[in-house]
Amino acid sequence: MPRRLVPHAVAALVTAVVLAPLALPGYVLRYDMVFVPRQPLNWEMIAPADALPRAVPLDAVVSAANLLVPGWLLQRVALVAVVYLAALGAARLLPTARTMPRVVAALAYAWTPYLAERLLLGQWALLLAYAALPWLVSAARDLRAGRPGALARLVLAAAPAALTPTGGLIALLTVAVLLPLRSRVTALAVAAVAALNAPWLLAALASAAGGSSDPEGVAMFAARAENWAGSWLALAGTGGIWNAQTVPASRSSVLVPVVTVLLLAVAVPGLRELRRRWPGGADRLFVLAAGGFVLAAAGATGPTVAALEWLVVHVPGAGLLRDGQKFLIPYALVVALGFALGAELLADRLARRFEPAAGRVLLAGAMLLPVVVMPDLAFGGAGALRPVRYPADWDAVAARVAAVPGEVLSLPFEGYQRYDWTRGVVVRDPAPRYLDAPVLMNDALRVGTVTVDGESPRATAAQALLAEGRPAAELGVRWVLVRKGAVAGPPAGVLTGLRLVHDGPYLQLWENPAAPQTTRTAAAGRRIPALAAHLLAGSFVVCAGLAVLRLRRRSWYGPRTHESGEEKTWPSWPPS
């Protein structure tokens, strides 16, 4: 096999091993990962009326893609892109001409606790930002060097990251930090990535939800320990997610902290070598990684907890900082690159002192280390990612709602629920994505015995009404969707005045004949700017794609080969 194809083959193999259960039919539904057969495109996807735009522009992009691709296939394309592009991007970014260290980088970045835990939490869109970061860093490097088409490639690399507010912010900060200050090209790049963030920024202005968040969420979403070594070492190993149910069992091993220290020890000389090979640029990447680590640790560190609590209450949008562990993405990339280069240096020393085979054995061990220490990422997190099928009830309810549009109240009033047909796996209520109507659901999140309040004033009002057992018709909703089999069904008074129109094995649908004919959406004066922002961002991506196509390159980035077939090494970053 030609050396240039080895990273592709390794990325494909890792992808196949991690996502093996997706060969079965159906949909993987787990926490935030909710795909449906055909997700409708409506104003709630573009400018939510009562909720913060956490899934803007993600939902609109998925709905648009669903016009061409069925949901089951779209899910597989997205998840394959996460693992494959993460592995391939890290391999190509590593500044070396040798193949084995590139494979080490691929596995060190694509087989991490961060990817495993966020995947098991269903945050596939955030993982697109994870997969895009190596490509974004590569494009920023090329832009600094003045290479043709670099700006267009930077926009294309930032586009998947900007599908969520967190990913968009990481992409924007990456471009701002890696490119030189007071430069015209930097201004253009920052403006382009800012335009990709415009949809969720303007959607936030169009929403009636308050910009402040519940300060209790700071402690609930803080990084947590996964074994005896505490939260800081968990973060150092790219783990530490707040939800213990999404942590692979292997992370509790007493050996994990030892392996983490070993990995970091190998990475330290590798990072020094990275500075030598990328003068100027590597330091900027280290600053980005350090900033991400500080944000990740802030919620778990006493002196900064109070500051975070004040920020989420008084600064609109600061609630993004509560789950700080998600900002570890640049740190994870830096550790992967450092570990791969450190292993390369150590292998060279062994080869000089003993024989070349000793160096190759060490590199092979470095390749396998991430897999050995966390084997339960394989096969969909040891079977956690198992596809299921939607019951026919969902299509029947969707048809009823589409025939007479109107707001839907989803009961039980919990944003995350366990369904019998998902084999008891916790999943976010599919109703907002399955039904072509605004869905009123609880945006508060229960973490153990603590409930972190949401931001939607309408959801808060609905919660108060339901707690008093008053009729749901008082909310003015057209439909009430009831999940059957819940531990506690809705109080009898809640359904007073409603007419049962569908009673299936899993779902009931009740209609409110007295509901108003209008549907709640954001005011037109606020919706139009949000729509314009979506179109602007889309036009940037299309223009960037056309520009890249015109260059007729075989690939976006990576080493080029001479006619002799020998690979050239990455050029150094230009001096700052």
N, C-alpha and C positions, 0 to 999 in steps of 0.2 A: 504494500500500500504506500503511495506517495506520502512523504512526511506531512505535507500541507493538509492532507485529508484526515490525519490522525485525530486532531482536536474535534473535527466534525463527528468522527466515528465514536469517540469517547462521549461527547455530548449526547449523541443519539442513544448510546447504551445506558447512560445514567438516566436519561428521560424514560426509556423503556422500563427500567427497573423500578423507578420511583412511581410511575403511573401505570403499572401493569394492570390493576383492576379496571381501568377505564376501557379495556378491550371488551368488557361486558356491556350490554345495552343498558340504557337508562341515564339517569342524572345523578351526579354526586351532590348531595345536599348535606351541608354541614356548617352550622353557625352562619357566617355571613355569605357563604357560597350558595347562591340561589339562582339557578338557571331554569327557564321555563321553555316550553315548546315554541311559543311566539310571544315575545314581550312587546306589548303595544307601545307606540310612541305618542305621548300626550304631554300636556303642559306640566304635569307633576314631575316628569323626567327632566324637564328643562329648567323650570323655576318653581320648586316646591312652595306651596302657599303657606304652610304652617310648620315646616321642618327645616332644619339646617341642611345645606346642600352637601351632605357627606358623600353622596353617590353621583355628583355632578362633575363633569359631563359623562361619567361612566354609564349611567342608565340610558341616556340618549344614544350613546355610541352603540351599546348592546342592542337597543331597539332597532337602530338603523341597520346594523349588521344582520339582525334577525329577519329583515326583509329579504335577504339573499341566502342566509344559511340557517338551518334549523338549530334550535337551542342546544340539542345534545352534541352536535358537531362543533358549534361555536365554543362550548365549554372545553372540549378536547383540544381545539386549536389554541385556546388561551393558556391552558395548563401546560401543554407541550412547549409553547413559546416561553413560558416562565423558566422551566428547567433547562431546556436546550440552549436558549440565548444566554442564560446566566453562565453555564459551563463554557460555551464557546467564547463568549465575550471576555471572560477572565483569562482563558488560554491565549487569546489573541492580544490581549493588552499587556501581557507579561513581556518585559523588554529582554528577550533572549531569542537566539536562533535555534535553540535546542528543543527537541520535541518532548522529552520526558518531563522537564520542569513545567512545560505548558500544561501537560496532563495533570501534574500536581496542583497547579493553580485552578484548573477546571474543577477538580473534585473538592479542593479546599473552599471553593466559593459556592458550588452547587449542592454540596452535601453538608449543610450547616444546621445547627439548632435553629437559627433564625428562619431559614426557609422551611424547615420541618414544622416549627410551631405556628408560623403564620399560615402555612398551608392547611394545617389541621384546624385552625381557627376560621378557615374559609376566606381569608383575605387575599384572594388571587390577584386582585387589581393592585394592591400594594406590592405584591411580588413582581408585577410587571415593572414597577420602578426599580426593584432589586435587580431584575434581569437587564434592565436598560442602562444601569449606571456604568458598567464597563465600556459600553458603546458611547455613552455620553462623554466620559472622560477621554476616550480615544478621539472623538470628534473635536473636543476642546483643545487637545494637544495639536491636532492638525490645523485647527483654526489659528492657533498661536504661530504656527510655522508658515502660515499663508498658503496652504495647499488648496488647490481648486476644489470647489464643491463642499468644503468643510462646514460652512454655515448651514447648507441644506441638510447635510448628514446630522448635524447637531440638532436641528429641529425635528428630524425624524426620530432620533434617539430619545429626545425629550417628550415626544408625543405620548407614548404609552405610559410614561411616568405621570404625566399631567392628567390622567383619567381620574385621579382622586386628589383632593386638596393636599394631603400629606406628600404624595409622590410629586405633585407639581411644585411644592415648596422645596423639596430636596433637589429637584432638577434645577430650579431657579438659583438656589444657593450654590449648587455645584458650578454652574456657569459663571456666576458672579465671583466666586473664589478662585477658580482655576485660570480665568482670563485676566490679563493685565488691566490695572486701573487706568482711567483717563485715556481710553483707546476707543476709536470709532467702531472697530469691529466688536469690541466688548459691548458697547452700547447697542449695536444691532442685535447681537446674540441675546442679551438680557431682554431687550424689547420683544424679540420673537418668542422667547420662553414665557415672558409675562403675558403675551397674548394667548398662549396656550392655557394659562391659569385664569384668564378672564371669565370663562363660563361660570365657574363656581364662585368667583368673587362677586359678579353681578347678580347671580342667583341668591347669594346671601343677602344682598340689599333688597331683593324682591320678596323675601320671606318675612312672615309675621313672627317667626321664632326669635326670641331674644338672643343676643350674641354672647351672653354670659352663660356659664355652666355651673353645675353643682360642685362645690369644692370638695365634697366627700369623694368625688371621683379621683382626686389626686392620689389618695391612699389606696383606693381600690384598684387603680390601674397602674400602680407603681411596680417596678421590677421586683421580682421575688426570687428567693433562693430555690434551687432545684436539688440541692444535696447539702452535705455538711459544710461546704465552703462559703455559703452566704451569697447574697445577691450580686455583689461586685464581681466575684469570680464567675458567676453565671453570665453576667453581661460580658465579661472579658472573653468568654467562649461563644459569644453571640446569642446566648439564650436569655433566660430570665423573664419570659413573658408572664403577664399577670394572671392568665387563666391556666390553672393547674391541670385542667382536663385536656388541654391540647399539647401537653409536654410529653414527648416520647418516654417510655418507661426507662430506657437506658440512661437517661439524663440523671437518674437518681443514684447511679452507681458510685461507689466510693472512689473509684479510679478516675472518674471524669475530671475532677479538679487537677489531678496529677497530669493527665494528658493535656489539659488546657495550659498548664504551666510549661510543659514540654513544648507544645506548639508555639507558645509565645517566645520561649527561649530560642527556638530555631528562627523565628520571625525577626528577632531584633537585628542580627547581622544582615539578614535579608533586606530589612528596611534601610540600613546604611548603604547597602549596595544599590538599592532603588534610588536613593539620593544621588549616588555617583552616576548612575546611568540616565537619570532624568533630572539634571540640575535645575533647580528653581521650581519645576512643575511638581516634583514629588513633595516638596515642603508644603506647597499649597494643598495638595491632597491630604497630607497629614493634618493640617489645620482643620479641614473639613471633617475628617474622621474624629479628631479630638472633640470638636464641637458636638458631633452626633452622640459621642459617648457621654459627654457632660449632660446633655439633655436626657439621655436614657437613665442616668444615675440620679438625676435631680429629684425625682419623686420618691426615691428610696433613701435619701440623705436628709437627716434632720434639719440642718440649717436652711435648706432650699425648699422644704415642703411648704412652709408658711408663705414663702414668696410665690410659689406656684399657685397656692390656694387663692392668694390675693389677685394674681393675674387672671385666673379663669373666671373670677367674679367680675372684675372691673375692666378688663380689656376684651373687647369683642373678638371672638374667634380664638382666644387663647386656650380654649378647651382642647385644641389640637395637641397641646403639649402634655396633656394628662397621661396618655399612654406613650411615655417617652421612649420605651424600648424600641418602638418602630423606627426611630431615627438612627439606629445602629447600622444602617445600610452602608454608608461610606466606610465605617470602621471595619465591617465584615470584608469589604473589598481590599482594604489596606492590609489586613491580617492575612488574607489569602495570597496576595502578591508577595508580602514579606516572607511568608512560610515557604512559598515555592522557590524564591530566590535564595533563602537561607538553606533549603535542602540542596539546591544546586551547588552552593559554595561548599557545603559539608561533603557532598558527594565528590567534588573535585579534590578535596583534601584526602579523602579516603583512597581515591584512585591513584593519587601521587604517592601515597605512603605504602599502599599495598598493591592492588592491581585494579584495572578498569572495572572488572566485574563487581568489586566491592562498592564502587560508586553507584552502579546500576541497581544493585540490591537495595541500597539506602533509598534511592529515588522510588523504587517500587514500593518499599515500605511506607514512604511519605504519601504515595498515591492512595494506598489502602487505609491509612490511619483514620481518616474521617468516617469511612464505612465501618471499620472494625469497632470504633468507639460508639457509633450510633447506628447499629444495623437495622433498627426498627423504623427507619425512614423508608426502607425498601418495601415494595409491594403496597404502595399507598398507605404508608404509615402502619405497616403490619395489619392491613385489612381495614383501616379506619375509613378509607375513601372507597366505599362500595356503592356502585350505582343502584338506584331504586327507580321505580316507575310511579308516575303520578296516577292516583285513582281517577276513574272516569268522572267522579263527582266534580273535579275541577273544571273540566270542559263544559259540563252542564251548567255550572254556576256562572262561568265566564260568558256563556251564550245568553243566559238570562239577563245579566248585568249589561251586556253590550246592546241588547234590544231596548232597554229602558235605562239610559245612563243616569247616574246619580252617585252621590257619595256612599261609601260602604263602611260600616262599623264592623271591625273584626273582633270576635269574641272566642275564647277568653281574651281579656284585654292584657295580653302579654306579647311583647315584641318577639321573643324567642320561645319556641314551644317544642315539645316532644310529640311526634306523631307515630301512631302504630305502624303506618306504612313506610316510615323511614327507619324502622327497627329501633325506635327509641332514641335516635340521634337528635340532638338539639339543633334546630334550624330556625333561621329568621322566617317569620310569617311570609309565605310566598304570595299572599293576596295582592300586595301592591304591584308586583311584577306580572302576575297572571291575569288580573282583571283590568279592563280598559276603563278605569274610573279611579277617582281619588279614594284612597283607603285611609280611614282614621284608625290608627293603631297606637299602642303605648310605646313612646320612645324612651321611657325610663328603663334602666337596666338593673336587674337583680344580680348582685355578686355575693354569693353566700347568703348571709342573713341581712345584708345591707342593700338598699335600693338607691341607686344613683339617679336622681331626678333628671328628666329630659328637658328639652328647651321649647317644645311646642305648647303654646298656651291652649290650643284647642284640645290636645291630648290630656292636658291637666284638668280642663273643665270636664271632659268625658269621664276621666277617672273619678272625679268627685261625684258626678251624677250616678255612675254605676255603683259606687260605694254606698250610696244612699238607697239603692234599689229602685230608683225612679225610672220611668219609661225611656227607652232609647230614642223614641220618637221626638222627645223634647230637644234632641240635638239637631233635628232637621235632616237626618240622614235618609236616603232613599232605601238603603238595604242594610240588613244586619246578617253577617255571616257568622255562623256558630259551628265551631269544631266539636264533633261528637266524640265522646269517650274521655273528655277532660275530667280531671279529678273532681272539680267543682264547676258545674254548669252555671249559666247566668241565672240570677234570681228571677223568679216568676214575673215580678213586676216590670222587669226590663223589657220583656217582649210584649207587654200590654199594648193593644192597638195595632199590632203587626199581623200580617197575613203570611202563613207558611206557603212558599211556592216551590220549594225543593227540599226533599228529605231523603238523602242518600245514606249509604253506609258510613260515610266519614264526615259529611258536611250537611248542614241545614242552611237554607237561605230564606230569610224573612223580608217581606216588602212592607214599606210604610206608605200606604195609599195617600196619606196627607202630606207627603214630602213636597217641598217646592221643586219646580221644574229646573231651576238653575243649578249649576254645579260649582262648588267652591274652587276657585283658582286664584292665583295672584292677579292683582290689578293689571290691566292691559299696559298701563304706563310703565310697569315694572317688568312685565313679561317680555316686551319687545327688546329692551336692551340685553336681556339674558339670551334671547334667541339670536340677536345680532352677534353676541360674543361667541356663541357656538359656531355660527357661520364663519366668523373671522378666524377662529382657531382652525376650523376645518380647511379653510382656504390656504392657510399657512402650511398645513401638512400636505395638501395636494400639490401646491407649488413646489415645496421642498422635494416631494417624491418625483415630480416631473424633472426637476433640475438634476437629481441624482441619476435618473434614467438617461438623461441626455449625455451624461459623462461616460456611459457605457462601460462601467467598471464591472469586473467579475464579482467583487464583494465590496462592502462598505469600507472596511478598514482591514488592517492586518499587514503582515509582511508581504512584500512583493518578491518575485523570484527573477533572477537573471535568466538569460537564455540557457545558461549551463544547468539551471535547475536548483542552484544554491539559493538559500533564503538569505535576505538581507535582514540585519537586526533593526529594531525600532530606532528611529532617530531620536536624539536627545531633545528635551524641551529647550526652546530658546531661552537664553538668560532673561531674567525678569528686568 
